[in-house]
Every structure is written in structure tokens, then in C-alpha cells.
Amino acid sequence: MELYQLDFEPVGRRGQCPADQSLLEAARQLGVDLVSLCGGKGTCGCCKVQILTGCVSEPTPSEREALSSQELGDGYRLSCQTYALGDCKLRVPPESLTAPQRTQVEGLEVTARPEPSVCTYQVQLPPPSLSDLQADAERLLEALEQQHRVDCRTIDIEVLRNLSPKLRTWNWKVQASVRDEEVVALAPWSSRHLGLAVDLGTTKIAGYLLDLSSGRTLAVQGIINPQIAYGEDVIARIARTRDAPAEAARLQELAVEALNQLAVDLCAEIGAKPEEIVEAVVVGNTAMHHLFLRFPVEQLALSPYVPAVKEALDVKARDVGLGIAPGAYVHLLPNIAGFVGADHVAVLLATEAWQAEGVLLAMDIGTNTEVCLVSDGEMISVSCASGPAFEGAHIKHGMRAASGAIEHLRLVDDRVEYQTIGGAPPVGLCGSGILDAMAQLYLAGVLDRTGRMGNHPRVRVQEGEREFILVSEEERDGRPAITITQHDVRELQLAKGAVRTGIRVLLETKGHSEEDIEQVIIAGAFGTYIDVASAVTIGMLPPLPLDRFRQVGNAAGMGAKLALISRSKRVEAQAIARRVGYIELATAPRFAQIFAQAMYIGS
């Protein structure tokens, strides 16, 4: 049997597969987990890939029905219906990947010329003698100037405390890390020059370990923010600090403990130690930023909702409890407003949305959704309290994106086809599955525009409330059925209504219609997983052609990485933050009317 070389991008999986194997089968063999609700029959249209190079079989009737002529012309095919006729390079769009695979996409390399704030120099010092009694600190500073022409004037106090024994242990050969004329770390020759970038999200924390010299990402890891035990959203956490001031310290400790463990785990992946991390960048929404720094947060929840500080900050890592290099700094990107923070600045930085011509929307969808409208060179933003429903909270059978969560589904006649994360038996619904369920019930007429659930063979009344059975007790071998209830629908209407309201308020403010939008950039963990078509169907996103939407994954994390490796990007981020205007959503002239309209499904 002839073998062909297949290269799946951007997940970076490649290998040889036999000619009689469909691209779907080949993808699975190589560890690329594609969505396929119909099991490879060519009817669901979920397993799309784009042929970049190479020859493949002719489109089947199923493909011609499922794909538009534009998509076919652009090289898109259904992987379950397509066979390679030679070596091929393929692009897998985000919506075709299951949740675990999309996490890999979020870790893609970002390109920028390495220009870190911390530079590392190898120096060899002459040892002291009875005829050379110069102090160790001055000896180091003089060697930096003589050997590297580095005008370094100070040494961090913690570095000084260990300077003398380290110089002697390392036989007067040291690697000095210098930041703005200050020595912030010492290490033996040939030690790594590492940096840590963190997206400190309300629900999730994403950490990236980078080589500062090359800008290359060495390790990536995501964890749940342990602060979630104190409230699922920032308002709940702010309330905890107001009612019990000691809780603010505990919330900060939880975040720092998580970041320290993240640093340990990331370093362990490459055989390094956290002490080799000589710089960190942290981004988050304004509340997470303030809680991390132990700034007061009460004013964020009180009109007019102003932050304690907006400008970018540099603080010693040890002052916030981070256990990295002794003199290392943490850089925090600037905030925009009380509920639009440094994470959104990072999104605009990474996607270069702020440079767009025409009309563009940049959205970071999550527990709190930030939306920025770029129009004629101007930028204006809003914050939408979309709540935790998209994360599975307040939904009867909702759950986070974990093994067994239904992540995609569709309704075919009276039958529900679904795919779970990891192919495990279904145990609940994660955010993308919840969105699909609402869209499918609306398209099938089970839900009307007001969100009222009507009659259907799979609709029943339990404890006085209507619910639609997605997976029955029989299908689960006697375990409770997985359903979506009337209450679940109302929770989703509030969440999707908040997002659409923010979009409409921005457009009205600048005198634009939804049809004027040329591109919608969707960032954030949840934004990465959703089926855009489902989001459009329920009216969460404007009814635009799907090719105008671009899902970019964790762009906030990407922006943090850029700021970590490039001083120029930090300057760029500060310029972005100063240019972005802000509207307090509830003060918009037609807020109540717009929100009421946005609550309708399909609007």
C-alpha cells in the first residue's frame, strides 16, 4: 500500500498514512482529534480541513451539499470524505478541533524580534588578592562595563546577599542578568535565560515559559484559578473583600500560590528551576490585576467604577510573593477602565486589531466579555457581564470542558447526535455544547424567539419545569438523563443578550450598522471553542457571513508573551491603552431597549 506524508497545521502533527485512509482517519491516527458528529458519514459538516498543498480526491456529493462553492474554491474539504493522492499539507480551522486540541492551538508561537527588558551577560571576574582589595559588588559592576560595555550601577539587595559565596562557588565565572542598569539575577555560565508570561483569568490561568534570548515558547500550561472557590465572577470576589477585608489577602495568596506552582511545573517540563526565570509579565482584567497586587477593589463595584491605577507597572516579583529569580520584576500591562483590563490590551496587541482599517470588532468572551470597536482609527470599548453560564455554571447539567462533556451536538429529526471531549461517555454539557443545544432547539422550533420551550417528543416536565432530553436515562444505562431546561435557556439568554447589547451600543455610538463590520476577532478560551454558526443562530453574534469571523484562541496570553520578549511591544501596549475609549454600558442612551431586544433568540 502506498504511503503519503500528511502535515496537519497549526497543531504540528505530521506522519505517513496509507492511500486508502480518509483524511479523518489519518488525522486520528496522527493524534489530531477532529469533530465528527455523524461518525464520518459526511452529513454533519464538522470535520472541515483546508488543503494547502498537494492533491486529493474530487469532492463528493456530500461535500458539495455541505460546503459552499466559495469554501470549495478556497480548498476546504470534509476530511471524512477526502483521500490524499500524494503528500499534502493541511490547515485545520479551530472549529474543527475538539477542546483539548484547541488548547494546543492557544499555545502557538508569536513572532517578534527578541528585545527583552532583561539582558544576560557572561563575565569572568579577577579574584581578589592582597594587592586587589576591591569589593565583590564593585568588581562585578566593573567587569560588566569592561567586558560588555554595560553601564550597570546597582545590584538588587537580594542578589547582594548571596553575591560573595556564589562568586567563589562558581570560580568567579557568572552569568549576570541586567535590567535597566540593575543586576537582578546571577547564575552559573550557560544557565537558561527564561521569562514567564501569565494570563490571569477569572476562571482559568494560562502560563507560558519562554526563552528570552530567542523568544521561543518552551512550555505551556493552563490551570483553574483557585479563587473560583470565593466566587465565580469578579463581582462576587469583590464583595468578599468588602465584607471581610482579610479575604483580599487570601485571594491574593491563592493566585500567587497557583502562579508559583505553575512556574515550578513549567520549569520541570524543560529541566529548569524557577530561579532561572528573570522576568514575568502578568495580564488580567482590572479586578484580577488589583487583587493580584493587593490594591483596593471596592471602588470597582461602585459608580463610577474607576480603577486604582491604569498605567503599566513594574514591581519586584518578591513583593507579590512570586518565587522566581531574587531580583526579578513583574511587568503588568496597563488597564483601560474598571472592567476592561490589561488582558484586553494584550488581545489588541497580539491581534494588531488596533491597526485595522475600516470597521472591526475585537471580543474576548468569558465570564466577563470585553468588546472593542475599531472604526476609522478610533477605538472604543465596553464590558459585558456575560456571567458564568458559558463556563457551564448555573446550568443544570453544565460543566467545564473536561472528559465526557458534550462539546458539540445537533438535532436530526427526533435524534440527538453529539460528540464528547475525549470520546468518553457523556456526563454533562460544556459551554460550546450548551450554545449548540440552544441553537439546535431554536432551529427545530422547540424554542421560540422569546426562549419559551414548546412541545416536542423529547420535551418533558420535571418538577414543574420543561426540559429537553439530550441523552436519556436509557442511553445512560439508568443514570439520570442529561437535559437542557427552561431555566437553562433563560440563563443563556441573559449571557448572550449582554454580549449582543455591548456590540450594538458600540455600533450606535459610532453611527455604524452591523452590516458595516468587516471582521470580528473572537478571543478567549470560550471564544475558541464555540461554533460561530451556533452563536449567530441564537443572536449572540451579528448575522454576518462566517468568513468575517476569526477565532484566535487565548490572544491575551499571546499579548503577554509579546510584552515579555519585546520592550517595543510594551510601549505599543501603553499607546493602545491610552487610545481606547470606554463606555459604561448601563449609561448608554438606549441601553434598556437594546438589551430587551438582544434577549430574543435569533435577533
C-alpha positions in Angstrom: 0.0 0.0 0.0 1.4 3.4 -1.0 2.1 5.8 1.9 1.7 9.6 1.7 3.2 12.3 4.1 0.5 14.4 5.7 1.2 17.6 7.7 -1.6 19.0 9.8 -1.2 22.6 10.8 -1.3 24.5 13.1 -1.3 21.6 15.6 2.1 20.5 14.2 1.2 16.8 13.7 2.7 15.0 10.7 3.3 11.5 9.5 2.7 8.8 6.9 -0.7 7.4 6.2 -1.9 4.8 3.6 -3.7 5.9 0.5 -6.9 4.1 1.3 -7.4 6.0 4.5 -9.6 9.1 4.7 -8.1 12.3 6.0 -10.3 12.0 9.1 -8.9 8.5 9.8 -5.3 9.8 9.1 -5.8 12.7 11.4 -6.9 10.5 14.3 -4.0 8.1 13.6 -1.6 11.1 14.0 -3.3 12.4 17.1 -5.4 15.2 15.6 -8.8 14.9 17.1 -11.4 16.4 14.7 -15.1 17.0 15.5 -17.3 14.4 13.7 -20.8 14.3 14.9 -22.0 12.0 12.2 -19.3 9.4 12.6 -17.7 10.1 9.2 -20.8 9.9 7.0 -20.3 13.3 5.5 -23.6 14.8 6.8 -22.6 17.0 9.8 -20.0 19.2 8.0 -17.9 19.5 11.2 -14.6 17.9 10.1 -13.5 20.6 7.7 -9.9 21.0 6.7 -8.2 23.2 4.1 -5.9 21.7 1.5 -2.8 24.0 1.4 -0.6 21.9 -0.9 -0.9 18.5 -2.5 -3.6 16.6 -4.5 -6.7 14.9 -3.0 -9.7 13.1 -4.3 -12.6 15.0 -6.1 -15.4 16.5 -3.9 -18.2 14.0 -3.2 -21.9 14.9 -3.4 -22.0 15.1 0.4 -19.2 17.7 0.3 -20.9 19.8 -2.4 -24.0 19.9 -0.3 -22.2 20.7 3.0 -19.7 23.2 1.7 -20.3 26.4 -0.3 -18.7 27.0 -3.7 -16.5 29.6 -2.0 -15.3 27.1 0.6 -14.6 24.5 -2.1 -12.8 27.1 -4.2 -10.6 28.0 -1.1 -9.6 24.4 -0.7 -11.9 23.4 2.2 -13.0 19.7 2.3 -14.7 17.3 4.6 -11.9 15.2 6.0 -14.1 12.1 6.3 -14.9 12.2 2.5 -11.4 13.1 1.2 -8.4 10.9 0.4 -4.9 12.0 -0.3 -3.4 11.4 -3.7 0.1 12.4 -2.7 1.9 14.3 0.1 -0.3 17.0 1.5 -0.1 20.0 3.8 -3.4 20.7 5.6 -4.8 23.5 7.8 -7.2 22.6 10.5 -9.6 25.5 11.4 -10.2 26.0 15.1 -13.9 25.0 14.9 -12.9 21.5 13.5 -10.8 20.7 16.6 -12.0 19.2 19.9 -11.4 21.1 23.1 -8.1 19.5 24.1 -6.7 20.1 20.7 -7.7 23.7 20.7 -5.7 24.2 23.9 -2.7 23.4 21.8 -3.7 26.0 19.2 -3.7 28.6 22.0 0.0 27.8 22.6 1.1 28.8 19.1 4.3 30.8 18.7 4.0 34.5 18.4 6.7 36.3 16.4 8.5 39.4 17.5 12.1 40.4 17.4 13.6 39.5 20.8 14.2 42.7 22.7 13.7 41.7 26.3 13.9 44.1 29.3 16.4 41.8 30.9 19.7 41.0 29.1 22.2 38.3 30.3 26.0 38.6 30.1 28.7 36.1 30.9 31.5 37.7 32.8 34.8 36.3 34.3 36.0 38.3 37.3 39.6 38.5 38.5 39.6 37.1 42.0 40.6 39.5 44.8 44.1 39.4 46.3 46.1 41.3 48.9 47.1 43.7 46.2 43.5 43.9 44.9 41.0 44.5 47.7 38.1 45.7 45.6 34.7 44.7 47.0 32.8 41.9 45.2 29.9 44.1 44.1 32.2 46.8 42.5 34.3 44.0 41.0 31.1 42.6 39.2 30.0 46.1 38.0 33.4 46.9 36.7 33.7 43.6 34.9 30.3 44.2 33.2 31.5 47.6 32.0 34.9 46.4 30.8 33.8 43.1 29.1 30.4 44.1 27.7 30.3 47.9 27.9 27.3 47.7 30.2 26.8 50.7 32.4 25.2 48.9 35.4 25.0 50.9 38.6 23.1 48.8 41.1 22.7 45.3 42.3 19.4 44.1 43.8 19.6 43.7 47.6 18.7 40.0 47.5 21.3 39.4 44.8 23.9 41.2 47.0 23.0 39.0 50.0 24.3 35.9 48.1 26.8 37.5 45.8 30.0 36.7 47.6 29.5 33.0 48.2 28.2 32.5 44.6 31.2 34.2 43.0 33.5 31.9 44.9 31.4 28.7 44.3 31.4 29.4 40.6 35.1 30.2 40.4 34.4 33.9 39.5 32.5 33.0 36.3 29.0 34.3 36.5 26.0 35.0 34.2 24.6 38.4 35.2 21.0 39.4 34.3 20.7 43.1 33.9 17.5 45.2 33.8 17.7 49.0 33.5 21.2 49.3 35.0 20.4 46.9 37.8 21.7 43.3 38.3 18.6 41.3 39.1 20.0 37.8 39.0 23.2 35.8 39.0 23.6 32.2 37.6 26.4 29.9 36.5 27.6 30.2 32.9 25.4 28.7 30.3 22.3 28.9 32.5 18.9 29.5 30.8 17.6 33.0 30.3 13.9 32.4 31.0 10.7 34.5 31.2 7.2 33.8 32.4 4.0 35.2 30.7 0.7 34.7 32.5 -2.9 35.4 31.6 -4.5 35.6 35.0 -8.2 34.9 34.1 -11.2 34.9 36.3 -11.8 31.2 35.7 -8.5 29.9 34.1 -4.9 30.8 34.4 -2.6 30.3 31.3 1.1 30.2 31.8 3.9 30.3 29.2 7.6 29.7 29.7 9.8 31.5 27.2 13.4 31.6 26.2 14.1 35.4 26.4 17.0 35.2 24.0 15.2 33.6 21.1 11.6 34.5 22.0 10.7 30.8 21.7 7.9 29.3 23.8 9.3 26.3 25.8 6.3 25.1 27.8 2.6 26.0 28.2 0.1 25.0 30.8 -3.4 26.0 31.8 -5.0 25.6 35.3 -8.2 26.6 37.0 -8.0 29.8 39.0 -8.3 28.6 42.7 -10.0 31.9 43.5 -13.1 30.5 42.0 -14.0 29.0 45.4 -14.5 32.5 46.5 -16.9 33.4 43.7 -17.4 32.5 40.0 -17.2 36.2 38.9 -15.2 39.2 39.9 -18.2 41.0 41.4 -18.6 38.1 43.9 -14.9 38.2 44.8 -15.0 42.0 45.2 -18.0 41.5 47.6 -16.0 39.0 49.6 -13.2 41.5 50.1 -15.7 44.2 51.2 -17.4 42.0 53.7 -14.2 40.5 55.1 -11.0 42.5 54.4 -8.8 39.6 55.3 -10.3 37.8 52.3 -8.4 40.1 50.0 -5.1 38.8 51.4 -6.4 35.2 50.9 -7.5 35.8 47.3 -4.0 37.2 46.5 -2.3 34.3 48.2 -4.4 31.8 46.2 -3.4 33.5 42.9 0.3 33.7 43.9 0.4 30.1 45.1 -1.1 29.0 41.7 1.4 31.0 39.8 4.3 29.7 41.8 3.2 26.1 41.2 2.7 26.9 37.6 6.3 28.2 37.4 7.6 25.0 39.0 5.6 22.8 36.7 6.6 24.7 33.6 10.2 24.7 34.5 10.1 20.9 35.3 9.0 20.3 31.7 12.3 21.6 30.4 14.5 20.6 33.4 14.9 24.1 34.7 14.3 25.8 38.0 12.0 28.8 38.8 15.1 30.8 39.9 16.1 30.9 36.2 13.1 33.0 35.4 14.4 36.5 35.4 11.3 38.4 34.2 7.5 37.9 34.3 4.5 39.6 32.6 1.0 39.2 34.0 -2.2 40.3 32.3 -5.8 40.1 33.6 -8.9 42.1 33.9 -8.8 45.1 36.1 -10.3 43.3 39.2 -7.8 40.4 38.8 -5.0 42.9 38.3 -5.9 44.7 41.5 -6.4 41.6 43.6 -3.0 40.3 42.5 -1.3 43.5 43.6 -3.4 43.8 46.8 -4.9 47.1 45.5 -8.3 48.1 46.8 -11.2 46.8 44.7 -14.3 48.1 46.4 -14.4 51.2 44.1 -14.6 48.9 41.0 -18.1 47.8 42.1 -19.3 51.3 42.9 -20.3 54.0 40.4 -18.4 55.4 38.5 -16.3 52.2 38.6 -12.8 53.6 38.4 -9.6 51.6 38.8 -6.9 52.5 41.4 -4.3 52.7 38.6 -4.4 52.4 34.8 -0.7 52.8 33.8 1.7 49.9 33.2 3.5 48.8 36.4 6.8 47.2 37.2 7.0 45.6 40.7 9.5 43.3 42.3 8.4 39.6 42.0 9.2 39.0 45.6 6.9 41.9 46.7 3.9 40.0 45.4 5.2 36.6 46.6 6.4 35.1 43.3 9.3 32.7 43.7 11.4 33.4 40.7 14.9 35.0 40.4 15.6 37.0 43.6 15.7 40.5 42.0 13.3 39.8 39.1 10.4 42.1 38.2 6.8 41.5 37.2 5.6 43.8 34.4 1.8 44.4 34.3 0.3 45.9 31.2 -2.0 48.9 31.5 -5.7 48.8 32.2 -8.3 50.7 30.2 -11.2 51.0 32.7 -12.8 49.5 35.7 -14.0 46.4 33.8 -11.7 46.5 30.8 -8.3 45.5 31.8 -4.8 44.6 30.7 -5.9 41.3 29.3 -7.9 43.2 26.6 -5.0 45.4 25.9 -3.0 42.2 25.3 -5.7 41.0 22.9 -5.5 44.2 20.9 -1.7 44.0 20.9 -1.5 40.4 19.8 -4.1 40.6 17.0 -3.0 44.0 15.8 -6.7 44.9 15.8 -5.8 48.5 16.7 -4.1 48.9 13.3 -7.2 47.8 11.4 -8.7 50.0 8.7 -12.5 50.0 8.3 -14.8 48.6 11.0 -13.6 45.8 13.2 -14.8 44.2 16.4 -12.4 42.5 18.9 -14.0 40.4 21.5 -12.6 38.4 24.5 -15.5 36.2 25.5 -15.6 34.8 29.0 -17.3 35.3 32.4 -16.8 39.0 31.6 -16.8 39.8 27.9 -14.8 42.8 26.7 -15.6 44.2 23.2 -13.7 46.9 21.4 -14.9 48.6 18.2 -12.1 49.8 15.9 -13.5 52.4 13.5 -11.7 55.0 11.3 -8.6 54.7 13.5 -10.6 55.2 16.7 -11.2 52.6 19.4 -14.0 52.4 21.9 -14.8 49.5 24.3 -17.4 48.1 26.6 -17.6 45.4 29.2 -20.5 42.9 29.2 -21.4 41.0 32.3 -22.0 37.7 30.4 -21.7 35.7 33.6 -20.5 32.1 34.1 -23.2 30.3 32.0 -20.8 29.9 29.1 -18.5 28.0 31.6 -21.3 25.7 32.5 -22.2 27.3 35.8 -25.9 27.9 36.7 -26.8 25.3 34.0 -28.5 22.1 35.3 -26.1 19.7 33.6 -23.4 22.3 32.8 -19.7 21.5 33.5 -16.3 22.8 32.5 -14.6 21.5 29.4 -13.4 18.1 30.7 -13.6 14.5 29.7 -17.2 13.4 28.9 -18.5 16.9 28.4 -20.7 17.2 25.3 -18.9 19.9 23.3 -20.9 19.7 20.0 -24.3 18.4 19.1 -27.1 18.7 16.5 -30.7 17.6 16.4 -31.6 15.3 13.4 -35.4 14.8 13.3 -36.0 13.5 16.9 -32.5 12.2 17.4 -29.6 14.0 19.1 -26.1 13.5 17.6 -23.3 14.6 19.9 -19.6 14.5 20.5 -17.9 14.4 23.9 -14.5 15.6 24.9 -12.1 12.6 24.7 -14.9 10.4 23.3 -15.9 9.5 26.8 -19.5 8.6 27.9 -21.5 11.8 28.3 -21.7 13.3 31.8 -22.8 16.9 31.1 -22.5 19.9 28.8 -19.6 22.4 28.5 -20.1 25.9 27.1 -19.8 25.1 23.4 -22.3 22.2 23.8 -24.7 24.5 25.6 -24.6 27.0 22.8 -25.1 24.3 20.2 -28.1 22.9 22.1 -29.8 26.3 22.3 -29.2 26.9 18.5 -30.4 23.5 17.5 -33.6 23.7 19.7 -34.3 27.1 18.1 -33.8 25.9 14.5 -36.0 22.9 15.3 -38.8 25.1 16.6 -38.6 23.7 20.1 -37.7 27.2 21.3 -39.5 30.3 20.0 -37.9 33.8 19.7 -38.8 34.6 23.3 -37.0 31.5 24.5 -40.1 29.6 25.5 -39.8 25.9 25.2 -42.7 24.3 23.3 -43.7 20.7 22.6 -41.5 18.0 21.2 -41.2 14.2 21.7 -38.1 14.9 23.7 -39.6 17.6 25.9 -40.9 16.6 29.3 -42.0 18.3 32.5 -39.9 17.6 35.6 -40.7 19.2 39.0 -42.9 21.7 37.2 -40.3 22.8 34.6 -40.0 21.9 31.0 -36.7 20.3 29.8 -35.4 18.8 26.6 -33.8 15.4 26.9 -30.4 15.3 25.2 -29.2 12.0 26.5 -31.9 9.8 28.0 -31.8 7.5 31.1 -31.9 4.5 28.8 -28.9 5.8 26.8 -27.0 6.3 30.1 -27.8 2.8 31.4 -30.2 4.1 34.1 -28.2 7.1 35.2 -30.1 10.5 35.2 -30.8 12.0 31.8 -28.7 14.9 30.5 -31.2 17.7 29.7 -31.4 21.4 29.0 -34.1 23.1 31.0 -36.3 26.2 30.5 -34.2 27.8 33.3 -31.0 27.0 31.4 -32.4 28.8 28.3 -33.1 31.9 30.4 -29.6 31.9 31.8 -28.2 31.7 28.3 -30.5 34.4 27.0 -29.1 36.7 29.7 -25.5 35.9 28.8 -25.9 36.2 25.0 -28.1 39.3 25.4 -25.3 41.0 27.4 -22.8 40.3 24.6 -25.0 41.4 21.8 -26.1 44.6 23.7 -22.4 45.6 24.1 -21.9 45.2 20.3 -25.0 47.2 19.4 -24.2 50.0 21.9 -20.7 50.4 20.4 -22.1 50.5 16.8 -24.8 53.0 17.6 -22.2 55.2 19.4 -20.1 55.4 16.3 -23.1 55.5 13.8 -22.5 52.1 12.3 -24.8 49.2 11.4 -23.9 45.6 12.0 -23.5 45.2 8.2 -20.6 47.6 8.3 -18.5 45.2 10.4 -15.7 43.9 8.1 -14.1 41.5 10.7 -14.9 40.1 14.1 -12.0 38.8 16.1 -13.1 36.3 18.8 -10.6 35.6 21.6 -10.7 33.9 25.0 -10.9 30.2 25.9 -14.7 30.0 25.4 -14.5 32.0 22.2 -12.0 29.4 20.9 -14.4 26.5 21.4 -17.7 27.9 20.2 -19.3 27.1 16.9 -19.7 30.6 15.4 -22.7 29.5 13.4 -24.5 28.5 16.6 -23.6 31.8 18.2 -25.0 33.6 15.1 -28.1 31.5 15.1 -29.1 32.4 18.7 -28.3 36.0 18.2 -25.2 36.3 20.4 -23.2 37.5 17.4 -24.4 39.6 14.4 -25.7 37.8 11.4 -22.6 38.2 9.2 -21.0 35.9 6.7 -19.0 33.3 8.6 -15.8 34.2 6.8 -15.8 37.6 8.6 -15.3 35.8 12.0 -11.8 34.9 13.1 -11.2 32.8 16.2 -7.7 33.5 17.7 -7.6 31.5 20.9 -6.0 32.9 24.0 -4.9 36.2 22.4 -4.4 37.7 25.9 -1.7 35.1 26.6 -0.2 35.8 23.2 -0.1 39.5 24.0 1.6 38.8 27.4 4.3 36.8 25.5 4.9 39.6 23.2 5.3 42.1 26.1 7.6 39.6 27.8 10.1 39.4 24.9 9.9 42.9 23.5 10.3 46.3 25.1 8.8 47.9 22.0 5.6 45.9 22.4 5.3 47.2 26.0 5.5 50.7 24.6 2.9 49.8 22.0 0.6 48.3 24.6 0.7 51.6 26.6 -0.1 53.6 23.5 -3.1 51.3 22.8 -4.5 51.6 26.3 -4.3 55.4 26.1 -6.2 55.5 22.8 -9.1 53.2 23.8 -12.2 55.0 24.9 -14.7 53.4 27.3 -18.5 53.4 27.6 -20.2 52.3 30.8 -22.8 50.0 29.2 -25.7 50.8 31.6 -25.4 54.6 30.9 -25.9 54.2 27.1 -29.0 56.2 26.0 -31.0 53.2 24.7 -29.5 50.5 27.0 -32.7 49.1 28.3 -34.3 49.0 24.9 -31.3 47.4 23.2 -30.9 44.8 26.0 -34.6 43.8 25.8 -34.3 43.3 22.0 -31.0 41.4 22.4 -32.7 38.9 24.7 -34.7 37.5 21.8 -33.2 34.4 20.3 -32.2 34.9 16.7 -32.1 38.7 17.0 
